[in-house]
Amino acid sequence: MRFVDEYRDADKAGALAAKIASMCEPGRHYKFMEVCGGHTHTIYKHGLEDYLPESIQLVHGPGCPVCVIPMGRVDDAIHIAEQPDVIMTSFGDMMRVPGGRGSFFDSKAAGADIRMVYSPLDALKIAKGNPDKHVVFMAIGFETTAPSTAVTVLRAVAEKVENFSIFCNHVTIIPAIKAILESPDLRLDGFLGPGHVSTVIGCRPYEFIARDYGRPLVTAGFEPLDILQSIYMVLKQLAEGRCEVENQYTRVVPWNGNLKALQVIGQVMELRPYFEWRGLGFISHSALKVRQEYASFDTERIFDLPGVRVADPKACQCGEVLKGVLKPWECKVFGTACTPETPIGTCMVSSEGACAAYYNYGRFSRERVKEATRA
Amino acid sequence: MSPPGMSEQRSAAWAEAAVAEHEDHELAQYPSGREHPSREQQVLERIERARRRKPKIKEERITLAHGAGGKATHTLIEAVFLEAFRNPLLEQLDDGAVFTADGARLAFTTDSFVVSPLFFPGGDIGELAVNGTVNDLAMSGARPTYLSAGFILKEGFPVADLQRIASSMARAAEAAGVQVVTGDTKVVQRGKADGCYINTTGVGLIEHGLTLGPSQVRPGDAVLVSGPIGDHGITIMLARGELDIETDLTSDTAPLHGPVEGLLAATTGVRCLRDATRGGVATILNEVARASDVAVVVDERAIPVRDEVRGASEILGIDPLYVASEGRFVAIVDGAKAETALDALRSHPLGEGAAIIGHVKDDPPTLVLLKTEFGGTRIVDVLIGDPLPRIC
């Protein structure tokens, strides 16, 4: 199939893997973080680690929009969904995410009207079709999805839809990367930058990572060959003593981003002073809220929210996994108390989380599997 | 840590309970460092022990995941129904029960149909209701004979639609060589049901001496599918009209007793047959790996998937291995008979697209492994809930 097969070519992967292996300094160990959960998913789904030498370890970063929503926010969303005459709408992968007292799925089973949508515009359509109800869109995601939420608010204004609001949980990637860079136990040698976020914000916002923190970053695409090539590009920088921001995903990511999309976000939303990230805690200026001018479309201004913070259990070690200090399976509760069905920590929540990806796709002994897959 | 105004804090009771539940015996500390290379293996074994525990239902209410055919469905069946009805026939948890009555070997099965929309490209709920039960019988190795049909209708449901469904059932029954010999009708108030639900129950005759089932599989066996997978599931998802994707794809719903008959006539090396409905091929292979304590190794490049199904799956972020078909089945046969079985399947119009997709190995037991088209390896796990589209 076009636009898919050419990025999954096993022969090309083999050739790239050989170049990667030859680029590694003997005796040196490398830790690279792929920031985006989409990358984590690709890495495990295609078994990409089979192509990497043992000296390269991939650390799975915080770029999973579903995973980072704190449990208290999920409780708030469920509280809204349970108000009379409210229809809550949400992307599919948010449905299973548990808060302090269950998930959207549980609340739906108990009678709340919660519907899965594929786009915020679908939520607006539901609002127009149900004028006697108030329709809330559970807005989540990084800069990737924020523009479509903002456009939907503008559309609601233009079409004078008055029974629609967004519960804004949009987060911004740069403060999260900064929080990881400033952690004292950081052990990363370089980054694979988030491809889809970069289609909106471009590559320039990452320049401080190379300049101030001395770590190279390559913005990477989402097919397995994209990721292998990006790893090669980071290694090459290290081998040549360079430390820069490079763009592997040029077929989609413009260096300066998408100005129109950024303008729309800025028109409708502004930075919050702080926001809680599951697994990382409170981070300053790391999320967006609806501007005062659009207050009538802001769920937080329309409803009273409980706003109670729910702490992850102490046994949860997601913070360490996100910073690359621990591998997923090294966490005390991995795979026993914490599974994709009952995810205790952020990394197990969605298939893009590091722990869930490892549990779903990589939970096997490499030695024994090598034997089993021999033709 | 909390900023002012958010000092209130509590813990999630369910999460603390899950930690406590595993604390006594599972939260062992493993020594860390490079001198303990077997630590990952220890963790894998610990997980395997946790997975083998008796399933417990944690939810207080039924959720959609309980009906999706994955892990939650399995837990529900074991914790509620098997617990209540336990008997040797039910314990096998096969597509149908096989027993002897008066010297005749019979297969007996039931299935309910709640598909939405009722009419979709390539079929409708009526055809599905006949084929679904016919196929469950065929997978037990039986020749389907008689069906029952029960209808639950919503007040206000158009009679013309019901006539359309009934005549489509009649056509499907004729094609499958079965008769609908008994039935039931209930009407519920508007708002209590969504249009039309159908339950069909069927009996069939087993006319050969083979014992089929997921626990009959052995290392060295070959894994076949009878044609391209996932057509039905993707057709239904697109027919709901929520995605604005248009294709020429139609449901693959079809009666499978024909190709099964051909296969069983061609070789006695057949171990297990399963139609790849809810939960898809992945779910079947996991059942087999667990029931026979074997590894199933599948080659992604060998799995027949239509471009339309692949494309829609890519867009939605779902895996065709979990997507339902209604006219495809998985056959696991003696490895030495793999080619014979393949030829037999391909000689039937409903098996034209058949392929050998993998093999059974002894180690590592209970795992389904996929050699990806990209050249890597991963496991294919049991589905957790419905395959939900990822957002980005």
Interface residues (C-beta under 8 A of the other chain):
Chain A: M1 V4 D5 R8 D9 A10 A13 G14 G38 H41 Y44 K45 H46 G47 L48 E49 D50 Y51 P65 V66 M71 F91 G92 D93 M94 M95 R96 P98 G99 G100 R101 G102 F105 D106 K108 A109 A110 M116 V117 Y118 D122 I140 G141 T144 T145 H196 P224 L225 P273 Y274 E276 G281 F282 G307 V308 R309 V310 A311 D312 P313 A315 C316 W329 E330 K332 V333 F334 G335 T336 A337 C338 T339 P340 E341 T342 I344 S350 S351 E352 Y359 N360 Y361 G362 R363 F364 S365 R368 V369 E371 A372 T373
Chain B: M1 S2 P3 M6 E8 Q9 R10 S11 A12 A13 W14 A15 E16 A18 V19 E21 H22 E23 E26 L27 Q29 S32 R39 E40 Q41 V43 L44 R46 I47 A50 K58 E59 E60 R61 I62 T63 L64 A65 K71 A72 E242 L243 A295 V297 D307 R310 G311 E314 D319 K361 D363 P364 L367 L369 L370 K371 T372 E373 F374 G375 G376 T377 R378 I379 D381 I384 G385 L388 P389 R390 I391 C392
